């Protein structure tokens, strides 16, 4: 069971985040933003390496982002 509610907040495991934007699409609270980050490997040729970031004050702990993330990069932690 995934914890949630007022006592929980989403957390992104950056190493698993692929910047796909699914979490921002399902978040009804505008509690997630994508930001650009340097590439971990110079071998990869991608235009932008985006990662998700949770806006803690906006997060209501609803867990929609956890359920929507295709790589399980988002977990719920105690607020």
HTML snippet that shows the backbone in 3Dmol.js (N, CA, C, O; Angstrom):
<script src="https://3Dmol.org/build/3Dmol-min.js"></script>
<div id="view" style="width:600px;height:400px;position:relative"></div>
<script>
const pdb = `
ATOM      1  N   UNK A   1       0.842  -1.187   0.000  1.00  0.00           N
ATOM      2  CA  UNK A   1       0.000   0.000   0.000  1.00  0.00           C
ATOM      3  C   UNK A   1       0.889   1.253   0.000  1.00  0.00           C
ATOM      4  O   UNK A   1       1.885   1.313   0.720  1.00  0.00           O
ATOM      5  N   UNK A   2       0.529   2.223  -0.791  1.00  0.00           N
ATOM      6  CA  UNK A   2       1.281   3.472  -0.888  1.00  0.00           C
ATOM      7  C   UNK A   2       0.709   4.468   0.108  1.00  0.00           C
ATOM      8  O   UNK A   2      -0.492   4.738   0.113  1.00  0.00           O
ATOM      9  N   UNK A   3       1.584   5.014   0.955  1.00  0.00           N
ATOM     10  CA  UNK A   3       1.092   6.021   1.902  1.00  0.00           C
ATOM     11  C   UNK A   3       0.708   7.285   1.160  1.00  0.00           C
ATOM     12  O   UNK A   3       1.207   7.554   0.068  1.00  0.00           O
ATOM     13  N   UNK A   4      -0.182   8.059   1.760  1.00  0.00           N
ATOM     14  CA  UNK A   4      -0.620   9.299   1.134  1.00  0.00           C
ATOM     15  C   UNK A   4      -1.401  10.138   2.117  1.00  0.00           C
ATOM     16  O   UNK A   4      -1.466   9.815   3.303  1.00  0.00           O
ATOM     17  N   UNK A   5      -1.992  11.209   1.635  1.00  0.00           N
ATOM     18  CA  UNK A   5      -2.766  12.098   2.481  1.00  0.00           C
ATOM     19  C   UNK A   5      -1.944  13.261   2.998  1.00  0.00           C
ATOM     20  O   UNK A   5      -0.828  13.502   2.537  1.00  0.00           O
ATOM     21  N   UNK A   6      -2.501  13.976   3.955  1.00  0.00           N
ATOM     22  CA  UNK A   6      -1.879  15.204   4.469  1.00  0.00           C
ATOM     23  C   UNK A   6      -0.498  14.992   5.074  1.00  0.00           C
ATOM     24  O   UNK A   6       0.325  15.908   5.066  1.00  0.00           O
ATOM     25  N   UNK A   7      -0.231  13.802   5.597  1.00  0.00           N
ATOM     26  CA  UNK A   7       1.041  13.543   6.266  1.00  0.00           C
ATOM     27  C   UNK A   7       2.136  13.063   5.317  1.00  0.00           C
ATOM     28  O   UNK A   7       3.248  12.765   5.753  1.00  0.00           O
ATOM     29  N   UNK A   8       1.829  12.987   4.032  1.00  0.00           N
ATOM     30  CA  UNK A   8       2.799  12.489   3.055  1.00  0.00           C
ATOM     31  C   UNK A   8       3.007  13.507   1.939  1.00  0.00           C
ATOM     32  O   UNK A   8       2.151  14.347   1.662  1.00  0.00           O
ATOM     33  N   UNK A   9       4.165  13.400   1.314  1.00  0.00           N
ATOM     34  CA  UNK A   9       4.498  14.265   0.181  1.00  0.00           C
ATOM     35  C   UNK A   9       5.266  13.416  -0.839  1.00  0.00           C
ATOM     36  O   UNK A   9       5.996  12.497  -0.468  1.00  0.00           O
ATOM     37  N   UNK A  10       5.094  13.729  -2.102  1.00  0.00           N
ATOM     38  CA  UNK A  10       5.789  12.982  -3.154  1.00  0.00           C
ATOM     39  C   UNK A  10       7.273  13.348  -3.173  1.00  0.00           C
ATOM     40  O   UNK A  10       7.657  14.459  -2.810  1.00  0.00           O
ATOM     41  N   UNK A  11       8.095  12.397  -3.602  1.00  0.00           N
ATOM     42  CA  UNK A  11       9.540  12.584  -3.722  1.00  0.00           C
ATOM     43  C   UNK A  11       9.995  11.915  -5.013  1.00  0.00           C
ATOM     44  O   UNK A  11       9.581  10.793  -5.307  1.00  0.00           O
ATOM     45  N   UNK A  12      10.842  12.589  -5.785  1.00  0.00           N
ATOM     46  CA  UNK A  12      11.325  12.049  -7.054  1.00  0.00           C
ATOM     47  C   UNK A  12      12.723  11.470  -6.871  1.00  0.00           C
ATOM     48  O   UNK A  12      13.629  12.145  -6.383  1.00  0.00           O
ATOM     49  N   UNK A  13      12.884  10.213  -7.269  1.00  0.00           N
ATOM     50  CA  UNK A  13      14.211   9.593  -7.317  1.00  0.00           C
ATOM     51  C   UNK A  13      14.800   9.983  -8.675  1.00  0.00           C
ATOM     52  O   UNK A  13      14.492   9.377  -9.701  1.00  0.00           O
ATOM     53  N   UNK A  14      15.646  10.998  -8.655  1.00  0.00           N
ATOM     54  CA  UNK A  14      16.132  11.619  -9.892  1.00  0.00           C
ATOM     55  C   UNK A  14      16.778  10.627 -10.850  1.00  0.00           C
ATOM     56  O   UNK A  14      16.643  10.763 -12.066  1.00  0.00           O
ATOM     57  N   UNK A  15      17.473   9.640 -10.321  1.00  0.00           N
ATOM     58  CA  UNK A  15      18.169   8.688 -11.192  1.00  0.00           C
ATOM     59  C   UNK A  15      17.202   7.820 -12.011  1.00  0.00           C
ATOM     60  O   UNK A  15      17.598   7.232 -13.018  1.00  0.00           O
ATOM     61  N   UNK A  16      15.947   7.739 -11.585  1.00  0.00           N
ATOM     62  CA  UNK A  16      14.946   6.954 -12.315  1.00  0.00           C
ATOM     63  C   UNK A  16      14.040   7.807 -13.200  1.00  0.00           C
ATOM     64  O   UNK A  16      13.350   7.280 -14.072  1.00  0.00           O
ATOM     65  N   UNK A  17      14.041   9.110 -12.980  1.00  0.00           N
ATOM     66  CA  UNK A  17      13.153  10.009 -13.721  1.00  0.00           C
ATOM     67  C   UNK A  17      13.648  10.176 -15.159  1.00  0.00           C
ATOM     68  O   UNK A  17      14.819  10.470 -15.398  1.00  0.00           O
ATOM     69  N   UNK A  18      12.725   9.980 -16.115  1.00  0.00           N
ATOM     70  CA  UNK A  18      13.079  10.125 -17.530  1.00  0.00           C
ATOM     71  C   UNK A  18      12.508  11.409 -18.138  1.00  0.00           C
ATOM     72  O   UNK A  18      12.623  11.630 -19.344  1.00  0.00           O
ATOM     73  N   UNK A  19      11.897  12.248 -17.308  1.00  0.00           N
ATOM     74  CA  UNK A  19      11.382  13.531 -17.782  1.00  0.00           C
ATOM     75  C   UNK A  19      10.247  13.413 -18.778  1.00  0.00           C
ATOM     76  O   UNK A  19      10.113  14.250 -19.670  1.00  0.00           O
ATOM     77  N   UNK A  20       9.431  12.385 -18.637  1.00  0.00           N
ATOM     78  CA  UNK A  20       8.383  12.107 -19.632  1.00  0.00           C
ATOM     79  C   UNK A  20       7.162  13.013 -19.507  1.00  0.00           C
ATOM     80  O   UNK A  20       6.349  13.078 -20.428  1.00  0.00           O
ATOM     81  N   UNK A  21       7.021  13.710 -18.386  1.00  0.00           N
ATOM     82  CA  UNK A  21       5.933  14.670 -18.183  1.00  0.00           C
ATOM     83  C   UNK A  21       4.614  14.031 -17.732  1.00  0.00           C
ATOM     84  O   UNK A  21       3.625  14.741 -17.553  1.00  0.00           O
ATOM     85  N   UNK A  22       4.578  12.715 -17.546  1.00  0.00           N
ATOM     86  CA  UNK A  22       3.340  12.058 -17.127  1.00  0.00           C
ATOM     87  C   UNK A  22       2.883  12.541 -15.758  1.00  0.00           C
ATOM     88  O   UNK A  22       1.684  12.704 -15.532  1.00  0.00           O
ATOM     89  N   UNK A  23       3.808  12.769 -14.853  1.00  0.00           N
ATOM     90  CA  UNK A  23       3.445  13.200 -13.499  1.00  0.00           C
ATOM     91  C   UNK A  23       2.805  14.586 -13.505  1.00  0.00           C
ATOM     92  O   UNK A  23       1.860  14.838 -12.759  1.00  0.00           O
ATOM     93  N   UNK A  24       3.314  15.474 -14.337  1.00  0.00           N
ATOM     94  CA  UNK A  24       2.730  16.818 -14.387  1.00  0.00           C
ATOM     95  C   UNK A  24       1.349  16.795 -15.031  1.00  0.00           C
ATOM     96  O   UNK A  24       0.500  17.629 -14.717  1.00  0.00           O
ATOM     97  N   UNK A  25       1.128  15.849 -15.922  1.00  0.00           N
ATOM     98  CA  UNK A  25      -0.179  15.720 -16.572  1.00  0.00           C
ATOM     99  C   UNK A  25      -1.235  15.255 -15.579  1.00  0.00           C
ATOM    100  O   UNK A  25      -2.351  15.775 -15.579  1.00  0.00           O
ATOM    101  N   UNK A  26      -0.900  14.283 -14.730  1.00  0.00           N
ATOM    102  CA  UNK A  26      -1.898  13.734 -13.798  1.00  0.00           C
ATOM    103  C   UNK A  26      -2.049  14.554 -12.524  1.00  0.00           C
ATOM    104  O   UNK A  26      -3.040  14.391 -11.812  1.00  0.00           O
ATOM    105  N   UNK A  27      -1.102  15.427 -12.219  1.00  0.00           N
ATOM    106  CA  UNK A  27      -1.162  16.212 -10.979  1.00  0.00           C
ATOM    107  C   UNK A  27      -2.193  17.334 -11.103  1.00  0.00           C
ATOM    108  O   UNK A  27      -2.029  18.262 -11.896  1.00  0.00           O
ATOM    109  N   UNK A  28      -3.256  17.232 -10.308  1.00  0.00           N
ATOM    110  CA  UNK A  28      -4.317  18.249 -10.317  1.00  0.00           C
ATOM    111  C   UNK A  28      -3.955  19.491  -9.508  1.00  0.00           C
ATOM    112  O   UNK A  28      -4.654  20.502  -9.576  1.00  0.00           O
ATOM    113  N   UNK A  29      -2.870  19.421  -8.745  1.00  0.00           N
ATOM    114  CA  UNK A  29      -2.514  20.498  -7.820  1.00  0.00           C
ATOM    115  C   UNK A  29      -1.363  21.366  -8.315  1.00  0.00           C
ATOM    116  O   UNK A  29      -0.899  22.242  -7.585  1.00  0.00           O
ATOM    117  N   UNK A  30      -0.894  21.139  -9.541  1.00  0.00           N
ATOM    118  CA  UNK A  30       0.273  21.867 -10.069  1.00  0.00           C
ATOM    119  C   UNK A  30       1.442  21.813  -9.097  1.00  0.00           C
ATOM    120  O   UNK A  30       2.113  22.816  -8.859  1.00  0.00           O
ATOM    121  N   UNK A  31       1.677  20.631  -8.539  1.00  0.00           N
ATOM    122  CA  UNK A  31       2.712  20.463  -7.526  1.00  0.00           C
ATOM    123  C   UNK A  31       4.002  19.879  -8.090  1.00  0.00           C
ATOM    124  O   UNK A  31       4.914  19.543  -7.334  1.00  0.00           O
ATOM    125  N   UNK A  32       4.085  19.755  -9.415  1.00  0.00           N
ATOM    126  CA  UNK A  32       5.273  19.172 -10.034  1.00  0.00           C
ATOM    127  C   UNK A  32       5.714  20.063 -11.184  1.00  0.00           C
ATOM    128  O   UNK A  32       4.902  20.528 -11.984  1.00  0.00           O
ATOM    129  N   UNK A  33       7.024  20.288 -11.247  1.00  0.00           N
ATOM    130  CA  UNK A  33       7.581  21.034 -12.372  1.00  0.00           C
ATOM    131  C   UNK A  33       8.741  20.244 -12.952  1.00  0.00           C
ATOM    132  O   UNK A  33       9.374  19.450 -12.256  1.00  0.00           O
ATOM    133  N   UNK A  34       9.012  20.464 -14.215  1.00  0.00           N
ATOM    134  CA  UNK A  34      10.160  19.845 -14.860  1.00  0.00           C
ATOM    135  C   UNK A  34      11.265  20.881 -14.982  1.00  0.00           C
ATOM    136  O   UNK A  34      11.004  22.053 -15.251  1.00  0.00           O
ATOM    137  N   UNK A  35      12.503  20.437 -14.782  1.00  0.00           N
ATOM    138  CA  UNK A  35      13.642  21.341 -14.901  1.00  0.00           C
ATOM    139  C   UNK A  35      14.734  20.657 -15.712  1.00  0.00           C
ATOM    140  O   UNK A  35      14.796  19.429 -15.774  1.00  0.00           O
ATOM    141  N   UNK A  36      15.579  21.443 -16.320  1.00  0.00           N
ATOM    142  CA  UNK A  36      16.694  20.921 -17.107  1.00  0.00           C
ATOM    143  C   UNK A  36      17.866  20.626 -16.192  1.00  0.00           C
ATOM    144  O   UNK A  36      18.142  21.375 -15.255  1.00  0.00           O
ATOM    145  N   UNK A  37      18.545  19.539 -16.467  1.00  0.00           N
ATOM    146  CA  UNK A  37      19.698  19.144 -15.670  1.00  0.00           C
ATOM    147  C   UNK A  37      20.804  18.667 -16.614  1.00  0.00           C
ATOM    148  O   UNK A  37      20.505  18.184 -17.706  1.00  0.00           O
ATOM    149  N   UNK A  38      22.062  18.790 -16.221  1.00  0.00           N
ATOM    150  CA  UNK A  38      23.146  18.321 -17.090  1.00  0.00           C
ATOM    151  C   UNK A  38      23.040  16.812 -17.327  1.00  0.00           C
ATOM    152  O   UNK A  38      22.548  16.075 -16.473  1.00  0.00           O
ATOM    153  N   UNK A  39      23.493  16.375 -18.462  1.00  0.00           N
ATOM    154  CA  UNK A  39      23.473  14.950 -18.771  1.00  0.00           C
ATOM    155  C   UNK A  39      24.442  14.194 -17.879  1.00  0.00           C
ATOM    156  O   UNK A  39      25.515  14.695 -17.543  1.00  0.00           O
ATOM    157  N   UNK A  40      24.058  13.000 -17.504  1.00  0.00           N
ATOM    158  CA  UNK A  40      24.929  12.166 -16.689  1.00  0.00           C
ATOM    159  C   UNK A  40      26.045  11.557 -17.534  1.00  0.00           C
ATOM    160  O   UNK A  40      27.100  11.207 -17.007  1.00  0.00           O
ATOM    161  N   UNK A  41      25.822  11.431 -18.826  1.00  0.00           N
ATOM    162  CA  UNK A  41      26.806  10.820 -19.714  1.00  0.00           C
ATOM    163  C   UNK A  41      26.950  11.651 -20.988  1.00  0.00           C
ATOM    164  O   UNK A  41      25.954  11.941 -21.650  1.00  0.00           O
ATOM    165  N   UNK A  42      28.164  12.033 -21.334  1.00  0.00           N
ATOM    166  CA  UNK A  42      28.361  12.802 -22.565  1.00  0.00           C
ATOM    167  C   UNK A  42      28.139  11.959 -23.825  1.00  0.00           C
ATOM    168  O   UNK A  42      28.095  12.505 -24.928  1.00  0.00           O
ATOM    169  N   UNK A  43      28.001  10.652 -23.680  1.00  0.00           N
ATOM    170  CA  UNK A  43      27.775   9.762 -24.817  1.00  0.00           C
ATOM    171  C   UNK A  43      26.354   9.915 -25.355  1.00  0.00           C
ATOM    172  O   UNK A  43      26.117   9.795 -26.557  1.00  0.00           O
ATOM    173  N   UNK A  44      25.416  10.181 -24.454  1.00  0.00           N
ATOM    174  CA  UNK A  44      24.019  10.326 -24.857  1.00  0.00           C
ATOM    175  C   UNK A  44      23.828  11.648 -25.587  1.00  0.00           C
ATOM    176  O   UNK A  44      24.307  12.691 -25.142  1.00  0.00           O
ATOM    177  N   UNK A  45      23.140  11.594 -26.689  1.00  0.00           N
ATOM    178  CA  UNK A  45      22.863  12.815 -27.434  1.00  0.00           C
ATOM    179  C   UNK A  45      21.374  13.111 -27.382  1.00  0.00           C
ATOM    180  O   UNK A  45      20.600  12.637 -28.214  1.00  0.00           O
ATOM    181  N   UNK A  46      20.991  13.897 -26.401  1.00  0.00           N
ATOM    182  CA  UNK A  46      19.606  14.346 -26.298  1.00  0.00           C
ATOM    183  C   UNK A  46      19.621  15.858 -26.164  1.00  0.00           C
ATOM    184  O   UNK A  46      20.563  16.442 -25.628  1.00  0.00           O
ATOM    185  N   UNK A  47      18.570  16.475 -26.655  1.00  0.00           N
ATOM    186  CA  UNK A  47      18.511  17.930 -26.640  1.00  0.00           C
ATOM    187  C   UNK A  47      18.456  18.474 -25.215  1.00  0.00           C
ATOM    188  O   UNK A  47      19.198  19.385 -24.847  1.00  0.00           O
ATOM    189  N   UNK A  48      17.560  17.891 -24.428  1.00  0.00           N
ATOM    190  CA  UNK A  48      17.362  18.364 -23.061  1.00  0.00           C
ATOM    191  C   UNK A  48      17.207  17.161 -22.147  1.00  0.00           C
ATOM    192  O   UNK A  48      16.530  16.194 -22.496  1.00  0.00           O
ATOM    193  N   UNK A  49      17.819  17.216 -21.000  1.00  0.00           N
ATOM    194  CA  UNK A  49      17.659  16.175 -19.996  1.00  0.00           C
ATOM    195  C   UNK A  49      16.781  16.755 -18.892  1.00  0.00           C
ATOM    196  O   UNK A  49      17.266  17.489 -18.031  1.00  0.00           O
ATOM    197  N   UNK A  50      15.497  16.429 -18.916  1.00  0.00           N
ATOM    198  CA  UNK A  50      14.557  16.996 -17.950  1.00  0.00           C
ATOM    199  C   UNK A  50      14.308  16.027 -16.806  1.00  0.00           C
ATOM    200  O   UNK A  50      14.334  14.808 -16.980  1.00  0.00           O
ATOM    201  N   UNK A  51      14.067  16.592 -15.646  1.00  0.00           N
ATOM    202  CA  UNK A  51      13.725  15.822 -14.454  1.00  0.00           C
ATOM    203  C   UNK A  51      12.545  16.498 -13.774  1.00  0.00           C
ATOM    204  O   UNK A  51      12.336  17.702 -13.920  1.00  0.00           O
ATOM    205  N   UNK A  52      11.778  15.713 -13.032  1.00  0.00           N
ATOM    206  CA  UNK A  52      10.636  16.246 -12.290  1.00  0.00           C
ATOM    207  C   UNK A  52      11.079  16.685 -10.901  1.00  0.00           C
ATOM    208  O   UNK A  52      11.982  16.102 -10.302  1.00  0.00           O
ATOM    209  N   UNK A  53      10.422  17.724 -10.407  1.00  0.00           N
ATOM    210  CA  UNK A  53      10.679  18.217  -9.049  1.00  0.00           C
ATOM    211  C   UNK A  53       9.318  18.470  -8.404  1.00  0.00           C
ATOM    212  O   UNK A  53       8.428  19.054  -9.021  1.00  0.00           O
ATOM    213  N   UNK A  54       9.168  18.027  -7.161  1.00  0.00           N
ATOM    214  CA  UNK A  54       7.922  18.212  -6.420  1.00  0.00           C
ATOM    215  C   UNK A  54       7.955  19.555  -5.696  1.00  0.00           C
ATOM    216  O   UNK A  54       8.948  19.901  -5.057  1.00  0.00           O
ATOM    217  N   UNK A  55       6.879  20.297  -5.801  1.00  0.00           N
ATOM    218  CA  UNK A  55       6.714  21.540  -5.044  1.00  0.00           C
ATOM    219  C   UNK A  55       5.985  21.160  -3.759  1.00  0.00           C
ATOM    220  O   UNK A  55       4.760  21.031  -3.740  1.00  0.00           O
ATOM    221  N   UNK A  56       6.749  20.985  -2.693  1.00  0.00           N
ATOM    222  CA  UNK A  56       6.233  20.409  -1.447  1.00  0.00           C
ATOM    223  C   UNK A  56       5.014  21.132  -0.895  1.00  0.00           C
ATOM    224  O   UNK A  56       4.077  20.488  -0.422  1.00  0.00           O
ATOM    225  N   UNK A  57       5.011  22.441  -0.947  1.00  0.00           N
ATOM    226  CA  UNK A  57       3.889  23.194  -0.377  1.00  0.00           C
ATOM    227  C   UNK A  57       2.594  22.979  -1.155  1.00  0.00           C
ATOM    228  O   UNK A  57       1.504  23.114  -0.599  1.00  0.00           O
ATOM    229  N   UNK A  58       2.711  22.646  -2.428  1.00  0.00           N
ATOM    230  CA  UNK A  58       1.532  22.436  -3.268  1.00  0.00           C
ATOM    231  C   UNK A  58       1.036  20.989  -3.237  1.00  0.00           C
ATOM    232  O   UNK A  58      -0.132  20.728  -3.525  1.00  0.00           O
ATOM    233  N   UNK A  59       1.912  20.057  -2.891  1.00  0.00           N
ATOM    234  CA  UNK A  59       1.580  18.631  -2.914  1.00  0.00           C
ATOM    235  C   UNK A  59       0.573  18.297  -1.818  1.00  0.00           C
ATOM    236  O   UNK A  59       0.786  18.620  -0.649  1.00  0.00           O
ATOM    237  N   UNK A  60      -0.533  17.642  -2.208  1.00  0.00           N
ATOM    238  CA  UNK A  60      -1.574  17.262  -1.252  1.00  0.00           C
ATOM    239  C   UNK A  60      -1.469  15.803  -0.827  1.00  0.00           C
ATOM    240  O   UNK A  60      -2.258  15.340  -0.003  1.00  0.00           O
ATOM    241  N   UNK A  61      -0.507  15.079  -1.377  1.00  0.00           N
ATOM    242  CA  UNK A  61      -0.332  13.679  -1.014  1.00  0.00           C
ATOM    243  C   UNK A  61      -1.332  12.743  -1.669  1.00  0.00           C
ATOM    244  O   UNK A  61      -1.604  11.667  -1.137  1.00  0.00           O
ATOM    245  N   UNK A  62      -1.884  13.126  -2.808  1.00  0.00           N
ATOM    246  CA  UNK A  62      -2.951  12.343  -3.455  1.00  0.00           C
ATOM    247  C   UNK A  62      -2.454  11.055  -4.119  1.00  0.00           C
ATOM    248  O   UNK A  62      -3.255  10.152  -4.360  1.00  0.00           O
ATOM    249  N   UNK A  63      -1.180  10.948  -4.415  1.00  0.00           N
ATOM    250  CA  UNK A  63      -0.538   9.764  -4.994  1.00  0.00           C
ATOM    251  C   UNK A  63      -0.766   9.575  -6.493  1.00  0.00           C
ATOM    252  O   UNK A  63      -0.327   8.567  -7.046  1.00  0.00           O
ATOM    253  N   UNK A  64      -1.431  10.501  -7.161  1.00  0.00           N
ATOM    254  CA  UNK A  64      -1.668  10.333  -8.598  1.00  0.00           C
ATOM    255  C   UNK A  64      -0.356  10.272  -9.383  1.00  0.00           C
ATOM    256  O   UNK A  64      -0.246   9.521 -10.352  1.00  0.00           O
ATOM    257  N   UNK A  65       0.626  11.052  -8.971  1.00  0.00           N
ATOM    258  CA  UNK A  65       1.912  11.058  -9.670  1.00  0.00           C
ATOM    259  C   UNK A  65       2.628   9.719  -9.519  1.00  0.00           C
ATOM    260  O   UNK A  65       3.269   9.241 -10.455  1.00  0.00           O
ATOM    261  N   UNK A  66       2.514   9.118  -8.337  1.00  0.00           N
ATOM    262  CA  UNK A  66       3.136   7.809  -8.097  1.00  0.00           C
ATOM    263  C   UNK A  66       2.532   6.779  -9.045  1.00  0.00           C
ATOM    264  O   UNK A  66       3.248   5.984  -9.653  1.00  0.00           O
ATOM    265  N   UNK A  67       1.225   6.802  -9.161  1.00  0.00           N
ATOM    266  CA  UNK A  67       0.525   5.848 -10.017  1.00  0.00           C
ATOM    267  C   UNK A  67       0.774   6.117 -11.500  1.00  0.00           C
ATOM    268  O   UNK A  67       0.739   5.189 -12.308  1.00  0.00           O
ATOM    269  N   UNK A  68       1.023   7.370 -11.866  1.00  0.00           N
ATOM    270  CA  UNK A  68       1.225   7.735 -13.262  1.00  0.00           C
ATOM    271  C   UNK A  68       2.648   7.591 -13.767  1.00  0.00           C
ATOM    272  O   UNK A  68       2.875   7.611 -14.977  1.00  0.00           O
ATOM    273  N   UNK A  69       3.606   7.447 -12.871  1.00  0.00           N
ATOM    274  CA  UNK A  69       5.016   7.392 -13.271  1.00  0.00           C
ATOM    275  C   UNK A  69       5.369   6.024 -13.868  1.00  0.00           C
ATOM    276  O   UNK A  69       5.234   5.007 -13.188  1.00  0.00           O
ATOM    277  N   UNK A  70       5.819   5.985 -15.129  1.00  0.00           N
ATOM    278  CA  UNK A  70       6.122   4.703 -15.771  1.00  0.00           C
ATOM    279  C   UNK A  70       7.409   4.042 -15.287  1.00  0.00           C
ATOM    280  O   UNK A  70       7.624   2.858 -15.546  1.00  0.00           O
ATOM    281  N   UNK A  71       8.269   4.784 -14.588  1.00  0.00           N
ATOM    282  CA  UNK A  71       9.543   4.213 -14.138  1.00  0.00           C
ATOM    283  C   UNK A  71       9.625   4.071 -12.623  1.00  0.00           C
ATOM    284  O   UNK A  71      10.694   3.776 -12.088  1.00  0.00           O
ATOM    285  N   UNK A  72       8.518   4.277 -11.930  1.00  0.00           N
ATOM    286  CA  UNK A  72       8.492   4.207 -10.458  1.00  0.00           C
ATOM    287  C   UNK A  72       9.506   5.159  -9.824  1.00  0.00           C
ATOM    288  O   UNK A  72      10.114   4.841  -8.802  1.00  0.00           O
ATOM    289  N   UNK A  73       9.680   6.316 -10.435  1.00  0.00           N
ATOM    290  CA  UNK A  73      10.640   7.296  -9.935  1.00  0.00           C
ATOM    291  C   UNK A  73      10.073   8.148  -8.806  1.00  0.00           C
ATOM    292  O   UNK A  73      10.820   8.864  -8.139  1.00  0.00           O
ATOM    293  N   UNK A  74       8.760   8.079  -8.583  1.00  0.00           N
ATOM    294  CA  UNK A  74       8.138   8.910  -7.554  1.00  0.00           C
ATOM    295  C   UNK A  74       7.630   8.026  -6.429  1.00  0.00           C
ATOM    296  O   UNK A  74       6.943   7.031  -6.659  1.00  0.00           O
ATOM    297  N   UNK A  75       7.978   8.406  -5.211  1.00  0.00           N
ATOM    298  CA  UNK A  75       7.524   7.695  -4.025  1.00  0.00           C
ATOM    299  C   UNK A  75       6.895   8.708  -3.077  1.00  0.00           C
ATOM    300  O   UNK A  75       7.067   9.915  -3.242  1.00  0.00           O
ATOM    301  N   UNK A  76       6.175   8.215  -2.096  1.00  0.00           N
ATOM    302  CA  UNK A  76       5.609   9.077  -1.063  1.00  0.00           C
ATOM    303  C   UNK A  76       6.462   8.945   0.192  1.00  0.00           C
ATOM    304  O   UNK A  76       6.818   7.839   0.599  1.00  0.00           O
ATOM    305  N   UNK A  77       6.784  10.079   0.797  1.00  0.00           N
ATOM    306  CA  UNK A  77       7.554  10.089   2.040  1.00  0.00           C
ATOM    307  C   UNK A  77       6.787  10.891   3.085  1.00  0.00           C
ATOM    308  O   UNK A  77       5.858  11.628   2.753  1.00  0.00           O
ATOM    309  N   UNK A  78       7.180  10.743   4.348  1.00  0.00           N
ATOM    310  CA  UNK A  78       6.552  11.521   5.416  1.00  0.00           C
ATOM    311  C   UNK A  78       6.844  12.993   5.218  1.00  0.00           C
ATOM    312  O   UNK A  78       7.959  13.381   4.869  1.00  0.00           O
ATOM    313  N   UNK A  79       5.816  13.815   5.448  1.00  0.00           N
ATOM    314  CA  UNK A  79       5.967  15.249   5.323  1.00  0.00           C
ATOM    315  C   UNK A  79       6.795  15.725   6.482  1.00  0.00           C
ATOM    316  O   UNK A  79       7.064  16.921   6.600  1.00  0.00           O
TER     317      UNK A  79
END
`;
const viewer = $3Dmol.createViewer("view");
viewer.addModel(pdb, "pdb");
viewer.setStyle({}, {cartoon: {color: "spectrum"}});
viewer.zoomTo();
viewer.render();
</script>
